[in-house]
């Protein structure tokens, strides 16, 4: 039976291009020549697409990437397309396919399907490799859409909670063993910053490598951070700025961090810091990606 999905959001053709890796020009051809999608249009004749449209396109794209001609796919019903996709996904091996299935599970709000992909990959790789090779590409694919509001908060919260619980489970199962002469790391997010997935993964990476880690969580006012710092005196302060502080406040906040903790190395990642173009304070370092973070801590 064809699944009728709730519509949480509408997408532009550029959103579909980003999520499906199919160029907008090709999408228009598929619409006009094969009727693959039938978008709604605004009063100004701009195409808009629903969650169901995006899900259908992802299924079509997967079949096309596995050798099905678009003309043949166009002759199939949606039920037939989904049946073929289920056959392909029984033995997912390609990263692009796995990411696509995570996106589809997000659109369906299907926790079982989302976790099934993660568990199948984890059975073949380490947890660390699964996060870096699968979850990070998935989050990168949809992350810009979350930031710009092109993906519904319902969908964002749904997948974020699943990923968060997976990370916490691994952290809890990892024994706290601190190696000799380990530097101390203090992890937090700033006031009003509620996104902690990146920070939780940093926590896991540090804990599994037997570093001394103090994780104080999200939404921490600066005065509380100062109090914790005075007690622990960490050599490193680590944070991730996804939404806060925003571009109008980030310079002032960075100057405050540097001024309060001049003897610590401050390691920062996230959307806001990646897009910060001004010169950083001398003890603040921008972390571009998780691989860079791993290389840096291994030298500590």
N, C-alpha and C positions, 0 to 999 in steps of 0.2 A: 504493500500500500504506500502511495506517495505521501511523504511527510509534509504537513502544512506548517511552515515555520512562522513564529511571530515576527513581526517587522519591528525591530528596535531602532533601526537607523536606515538612512538612504545614503548611497555612495555615488560619487562622481566617476566618470570614466577613468580619471587619473588614479582614483582609489583602487579601482579594479585592476588597472595596469600594475600598480605596486604589489597588490596581493596575489595576482595570478602570474606575474612575469610575462604577460602578453601585451604587446604594444597596443596603444590606443588605436592606431591605424588598422591593425589586424582585427581588433574587436569590432570596429565599424564595418569592416568587410564581412566578418562572420555574421553580424546582424543583418546587413543588407542582402547578402547573397544566400545565406543559409538559415536565417531566422533563429540563430542560436539564442539570442537574447531579444527581449521585446521591452525596452526601457520605457518608463514614463518620461514625460517631458514637462519642463516648467513653462510658465507663460512666455518666457524668453527663448523657448525651444532648446533648453539645455537638458541633456540626458541625465536621468537619475535612475539608480538601481536599488533593489531591495536586498535584504539578507538572503532571500531565496534565490534571487538572480546571481548573487555572488557565489553561493554554494553550488548552483548548477554550473556556473562557469568553471569553478575549480575542478569539478568532476570531469567536465569536457576537456579541460586542459590536461588532466592526468591521463585520460585515454589517448589524447593526441600525442603526448610525450611518449606513450608506450606503443606507438605505431599505428593507431587507428586514424584513418583519414577523416578530415573534418566533414567531408561530404557524407561519409558513412555514419558518423556520429549524428549528423543532422537528421538522418532518417530514423534514428532510434527514439523510442519514448524515454521519458525521464526515468521510468522504472527500469528499463533495459540498461540505461547508462549507469544507474546506481548499482545494478547487479554486476555489471562488468567491473566497476570500480571496486566492489567488495572482493571480487576475485583477485584483483591486483594487490589489494592491501593485505591479503592473507600472509604475504611474505614480503613486507616492505624492506627494501635494502637501501634505496636511494634517499639521500638526505632531503632533496626537494620534495619527494613524495611524502616523507614523514612530516615535514613542515606543513605541507598542504593538508594532511589529515588532522593536524592540530588546529589549523584554521577552521576547517569544517566542523570539528568538535566544538570549537568556540562558538561558531554561528548557531549550532544546534543546542548549545548549553548542555552538552552530553559529557558528563564527568567520566563515565565508564570508558567511552571511546578515547577521550583525552589521556586518561591514565593508562589505557591499554598500549597506546603508542609509546609512552614513556617507559613502561615496564618492559616492553619487548626490546627497546634499545638498551636499557640498563642491564638486561640479561646478557648482552653481548659486550658491553663496555663497562668501564667504571662509572660511578655516579658523576664524578668530575667531568669525564669525557662526554657523558650524556648531556649535561648542562651546557657545556661549551659548544658541542657540535650540533645539538638539536634545539635546546631551549633558547640559547642566545640568538641563533638565526631566526627562530620564530618570533621572539620578542622584538628583534630588530625590524622584522617585516611589518609587524603591526604597531610597533612603538610610536612611530611618527604619526600614525593615524589616531592613536589614543591622545597624543599631545595636542593635535589640532582638532580633536573632537569628531573625527570621521568614523570612529568606532564607538558604539554605545557604552556608557559607563557600566551597564549591566554586564556586557560581555567582558569588559576589562576586569571588573571585580570578580567575575566567575573564574577566569583563568588565573588571575593573580592569586586568588585564595588557594587554588589547587597547587600552584607552584610553591607558594609560601609554605603550605603544609608539608610538601615533599622535602623542602629544604630544612625545615625545623626538625622533621623526623630524622633526617641524616645527621644533623648537628647533635641531637639528643643521643643518638646511637654511637656517636664518636666519643670515646673516653677522653676526659680532660687530662692530658699528660703534657707537662711543660718541660721542654728540653733545657739543659743547662745554658746559662748565659743568654736566654732568649730575650730579645727586646720586647717591650710591652706595646700593644696596639689598643687604642681606644676607638670604638666604632659607635657612630650616632647619625641621625639625620636632623637637620635644623628644625626650628619651630615651624609648624604648619606643613612640613614635608612628610607625607604619609606613605610614600613609596619605599619599600625596604627590600625588595627582591635582590637587587644587586648587593646591598649591604649584607644580607643574610648569606649570600654565596661567598662573599669575602670572609665572613666569619667562619664558614665551613672550611674554606681553603687554608685559613690561618690555623684553625683548630686541628685539622688533620695533619698539618706539618709541625704540630707541637709548639706553636708560638703561644706566648702569654697574651690572652685576648680578654678585653673587658667590653662587652656589648651592652650599651645602655638603651638601645632602641630608637624609636622614631619620635619626632615632634619635640625635640629637646631645646628649651630656651637657653640662650647663651650663658645666663647667670648660673644655671644648673650645670652646664658643661664645665664652667670654671671651677665649681665646687668639686665635681668628680675629678677633674684634672689635678687639683691640689692634693687630693688624697692618693691618687695612683701614679702621678708623674710619668705618663707614658712617653716613650720616644717617638711614637707615631700616632697621629690622629687621622682617622679615615672616615670619609663621608661620601654620600651620593646626592646630588641635587637634580631631581627630575623636574619639579615644578617650582619649588622655593629654595632659596630666594630668587625672585624673578630678575629679569635683566636690569630693572631700574634700581634694585637694591643689592645686587650681588657684589659690586665693587666695595661698598661700605661694609658688607658682611665679611668679605675676604680680608679687608684691612683690619677688622676687629679680631678675626681669628688669628691672624699673624701677630697682631699686637699683644694679645693675651697669652699666646703660646710661642714665643719667639725661639725657644730652644728645641721645639718639636718639629718633625717633618709632617706636613699636612698634605695628605693624599686625597684628591678629590676626583670624582667621576660623575657621569650623568648628563642629561640633556642640557641643562643650564650651563654647566661648566664647559662642556664641549663646544658650545656656541659662544663662549666668552672670548672676546678678541683683544682685550686690553692686557697689558703686562701684569703678570702675577707677582704677588709679594715674594720675596726671596726664599722663604721657607715653605711655599705652597707649590705643589706639583700636580699638573693635570694628568689623570690616568685616562688614556684614550680607549683602552679595551682591557678585557680580563687577562689576556696573555701578557700585556705589559705589567699588570699588577702582579701576576705570578712571578715574572722575571725579577721584578723589583724586590719582592719579599724574599726570594731565594738568595739574594745578595745580602740580606740583613743579618 
